[in-house]
Amino acid sequence: MQSENPLIADFVKLANAAAGTFAGMTREAREGARARMKETFGGLDFVSREEFEAVKEMASRAREDAAKLEARVAELEAKLSK
């Protein structure tokens, strides 16, 4: 049952307007914070996990190849010194 009191009706309108304004302010604050975060961290050179894992695997293979080549060079040097 709705009240016919104009004072209460005006208060309800004011409360609804305040809630809408607060929701808008919250949304704007959130969007502003996101924009500042993108600005702050956008210039940094972060890599994705996939890129990191790929480079890590390449480095591991390069170390293995270097070890094999060192062994091969040592073997060839041993043959030459005989």
Rosetta constraint file for C-alpha pairs under 8 A:
AtomPair CA 3 CA 8 HARMONIC 7.35 0.50
AtomPair CA 3 CA 9 HARMONIC 7.57 0.50
AtomPair CA 4 CA 8 HARMONIC 7.96 0.50
AtomPair CA 4 CA 9 HARMONIC 7.48 0.50
AtomPair CA 5 CA 9 HARMONIC 6.40 0.50
AtomPair CA 6 CA 10 HARMONIC 5.99 0.50
AtomPair CA 7 CA 11 HARMONIC 6.18 0.50
AtomPair CA 8 CA 12 HARMONIC 6.14 0.50
AtomPair CA 9 CA 13 HARMONIC 6.26 0.50
AtomPair CA 10 CA 14 HARMONIC 6.14 0.50
AtomPair CA 11 CA 15 HARMONIC 6.11 0.50
AtomPair CA 12 CA 16 HARMONIC 6.15 0.50
AtomPair CA 13 CA 17 HARMONIC 6.14 0.50
AtomPair CA 14 CA 18 HARMONIC 6.09 0.50
AtomPair CA 15 CA 19 HARMONIC 6.14 0.50
AtomPair CA 16 CA 20 HARMONIC 6.24 0.50
AtomPair CA 17 CA 21 HARMONIC 6.14 0.50
AtomPair CA 18 CA 22 HARMONIC 6.03 0.50
AtomPair CA 19 CA 23 HARMONIC 6.14 0.50
AtomPair CA 20 CA 24 HARMONIC 6.23 0.50
AtomPair CA 21 CA 25 HARMONIC 6.17 0.50
AtomPair CA 22 CA 26 HARMONIC 6.12 0.50
AtomPair CA 23 CA 27 HARMONIC 6.22 0.50
AtomPair CA 24 CA 28 HARMONIC 6.17 0.50
AtomPair CA 25 CA 29 HARMONIC 6.05 0.50
AtomPair CA 26 CA 30 HARMONIC 6.18 0.50
AtomPair CA 27 CA 31 HARMONIC 6.24 0.50
AtomPair CA 28 CA 32 HARMONIC 6.01 0.50
AtomPair CA 29 CA 33 HARMONIC 6.12 0.50
AtomPair CA 30 CA 34 HARMONIC 6.27 0.50
AtomPair CA 31 CA 35 HARMONIC 6.21 0.50
AtomPair CA 32 CA 36 HARMONIC 6.24 0.50
AtomPair CA 33 CA 37 HARMONIC 6.16 0.50
AtomPair CA 34 CA 38 HARMONIC 6.19 0.50
AtomPair CA 35 CA 39 HARMONIC 6.19 0.50
AtomPair CA 36 CA 40 HARMONIC 6.04 0.50
AtomPair CA 37 CA 41 HARMONIC 5.95 0.50
AtomPair CA 37 CA 42 HARMONIC 7.74 0.50
AtomPair CA 38 CA 42 HARMONIC 5.06 0.50
AtomPair CA 39 CA 43 HARMONIC 7.15 0.50
AtomPair CA 40 CA 44 HARMONIC 7.96 0.50
AtomPair CA 47 CA 51 HARMONIC 6.19 0.50
AtomPair CA 47 CA 52 HARMONIC 6.50 0.50
AtomPair CA 48 CA 52 HARMONIC 6.29 0.50
AtomPair CA 49 CA 53 HARMONIC 6.12 0.50
AtomPair CA 50 CA 54 HARMONIC 6.15 0.50
AtomPair CA 51 CA 55 HARMONIC 6.28 0.50
AtomPair CA 52 CA 56 HARMONIC 6.08 0.50
AtomPair CA 53 CA 57 HARMONIC 6.13 0.50
AtomPair CA 54 CA 58 HARMONIC 6.28 0.50
AtomPair CA 55 CA 59 HARMONIC 6.15 0.50
AtomPair CA 56 CA 60 HARMONIC 6.25 0.50
AtomPair CA 57 CA 61 HARMONIC 6.28 0.50
AtomPair CA 58 CA 62 HARMONIC 6.14 0.50
AtomPair CA 59 CA 63 HARMONIC 6.22 0.50
AtomPair CA 60 CA 64 HARMONIC 6.36 0.50
AtomPair CA 61 CA 65 HARMONIC 6.14 0.50
AtomPair CA 62 CA 66 HARMONIC 6.08 0.50
AtomPair CA 63 CA 67 HARMONIC 6.22 0.50
AtomPair CA 64 CA 68 HARMONIC 6.32 0.50
AtomPair CA 65 CA 69 HARMONIC 6.14 0.50
AtomPair CA 66 CA 70 HARMONIC 6.11 0.50
AtomPair CA 67 CA 71 HARMONIC 6.30 0.50
AtomPair CA 68 CA 72 HARMONIC 6.20 0.50
AtomPair CA 69 CA 73 HARMONIC 6.05 0.50
AtomPair CA 70 CA 74 HARMONIC 6.12 0.50
AtomPair CA 71 CA 75 HARMONIC 6.17 0.50
AtomPair CA 72 CA 76 HARMONIC 6.20 0.50
AtomPair CA 73 CA 77 HARMONIC 6.03 0.50
AtomPair CA 74 CA 78 HARMONIC 6.11 0.50
AtomPair CA 75 CA 79 HARMONIC 6.37 0.50
AtomPair CA 76 CA 80 HARMONIC 6.21 0.50
AtomPair CA 77 CA 81 HARMONIC 6.15 0.50
AtomPair CA 78 CA 82 HARMONIC 6.64 0.50
